[in-house]
Amino acid sequence: MESRIIRLINCWTLSFKLWCAFYYLTLKNCFRFRLPRVIDDNESVGRALFSGNVKKDKVLAGAFLPPKSDPRAISVNRISRAPIEWFNQLGQHNAFRRAGRTNQNIKYYGMVSIQAKKLRGIEIDTKQKFAVVGSPTLQNALHANIMLPPSEGKDFDLYIADTLLQHIDPYQPPEQ
């Protein structure tokens, strides 16, 4: 019971830190007349990796498959806007939450990143490009989404996931 309370307090503390970083970004952007949801080309976004996304230190395409809850967006974090340790803590917390929901042993394996400019420059066979937009949540103010083109079926979704996988920065497991 005590460790559960400590985890809850740590989660609240982390959410507070992420919101502080978001407010700083908002104020900074107000002075530049920009919206805080706009992601600059020089920003990096990161995708959290969990059990099933990594095998023998190799990222699998499944890490970039869209979730059933929102099939046209892939959840990422604006990792260049706050210390990476905060996102690693958030990943650990999300793994713990997912494990409790599914009764499975889910582990957090770190993040892979890609620069927004590089992501926006990827052109797929349909001549469409990816977009990345900030989409703050209550738990994570620095949350963002990679917006995907309309699905043309499972094969198309795998093609999209594989394309994204080819453009990410090299995977580095988190320090333990």
Summary of the structure (lengths in Angstrom):
residues: 176
radius of gyration: 16.5
end to end distance: 24.7
largest distance: 53.6
contacts: 499
relative contact order: 0.21
helix: 43%
strand: 20%
